[in-house]
Amino acid sequence: MLRQVCGSASFRGVSVGVAALTRRTIHVTSVVAINDSGAIKDAGGAMSKKGAVNEDSYYRKVQQEQLKKLKSLHKDHIQDAQMEIKRLQSIIDRSKEDIEELEEAEQELK
């Protein structure tokens, strides 16, 4: 059985995303060069602030979408549980009716 292990490594300023299999086969999935001298955020100024704001708003938007999906999932679980409760309650009611009928039949035999 092969198990896939994903991770990343850095070699001489180059970040490498890798997916390795346990049989020692290594596949490079992405290569991203890291160059600290050209980073806009590190330079400061208006571009840095705008980039930070854009990044923050993006992650806030992603988080809002995740919360919305989670809320919807919980609502679905509640609805499913309520339907299951109704189904089980009807089974309980039918069983109680059967018991009453059996008790009436038992009284007639006495």
C-alpha positions in Angstrom: 0.0 0.0 0.0 1.3 3.4 -0.9 0.7 6.3 1.4 1.1 9.9 0.1 3.0 12.4 2.2 2.8 16.1 1.2 5.1 18.8 2.5 7.5 21.5 1.5 11.3 22.0 1.6 13.7 24.9 1.1 17.0 24.6 -0.7 19.2 27.6 -1.4 16.4 30.2 -1.3 14.0 28.0 -3.4 10.9 26.7 -1.8 9.8 23.3 -3.2 6.4 21.7 -2.5 6.8 18.0 -2.7 4.6 14.9 -2.6 6.5 11.8 -1.6 5.4 8.2 -1.7 6.6 5.7 0.8 8.4 3.7 -1.9 10.9 6.6 -2.2 9.4 8.1 -5.3 9.5 11.9 -5.1 7.5 14.1 -7.3 8.0 17.9 -7.3 4.6 19.6 -7.4 5.6 23.3 -7.3 8.7 25.4 -7.2 8.5 29.0 -5.9 11.6 31.2 -5.8 12.0 33.2 -2.6 13.6 36.6 -3.0 13.3 38.8 0.1 14.8 41.8 -1.6 11.8 42.3 -3.9 8.9 41.7 -1.5 6.4 44.5 -1.6 5.3 43.9 2.0 8.8 44.1 3.3 9.4 47.4 1.5 6.8 49.3 3.5 4.9 52.3 2.3 1.5 52.6 0.6 1.9 49.4 -1.5 2.6 47.4 1.6 -0.4 48.8 3.5 -2.7 48.2 0.5 -1.4 44.6 0.1 -2.0 44.0 3.8 -5.5 45.4 3.6 -6.3 43.3 0.5 -4.9 40.2 2.2 -6.9 40.8 5.4 -10.1 41.4 3.5 -9.6 38.2 1.4 -9.1 36.1 4.5 -12.1 37.7 6.2 -14.2 36.9 3.1 -13.0 33.3 3.1 -13.7 33.0 6.8 -17.2 34.4 6.3 -17.9 31.9 3.6 -16.6 29.0 5.8 -18.9 30.2 8.7 -21.8 30.4 6.3 -21.3 26.9 5.1 -20.8 25.6 8.7 -24.0 27.3 9.8 -25.9 25.7 6.8 -24.4 22.3 7.7 -25.6 22.6 11.3 -29.1 23.7 10.1 -29.2 20.6 7.9 -28.2 18.4 10.8 -30.9 19.9 13.0 -33.5 19.3 10.3 -32.4 15.7 9.8 -32.5 15.1 13.5 -36.0 16.6 13.8 -37.2 14.3 10.9 -35.7 11.3 12.7 -37.4 12.3 15.9 -40.8 12.4 14.1 -40.1 9.0 12.5 -39.2 7.4 15.8 -42.2 9.1 17.6 -44.5 7.5 15.1 -43.0 4.1 15.7 -43.4 4.6 19.4 -47.1 5.7 18.9 -47.8 2.6 16.8 -46.2 0.3 19.4 -48.3 1.9 22.1 -51.4 1.3 20.1 -50.4 -2.3 19.5 -49.9 -2.8 23.3 -53.4 -1.3 24.0 -54.9 -3.7 21.4 -53.1 -6.6 23.0 -54.3 -5.6 26.4 -57.9 -5.4 25.2 -57.5 -8.8 23.6 -56.1 -10.2 26.8 -59.0 -8.7 28.8 -61.5 -10.4 26.4 -59.8 -13.8 27.0 -60.2 -13.5 30.8 
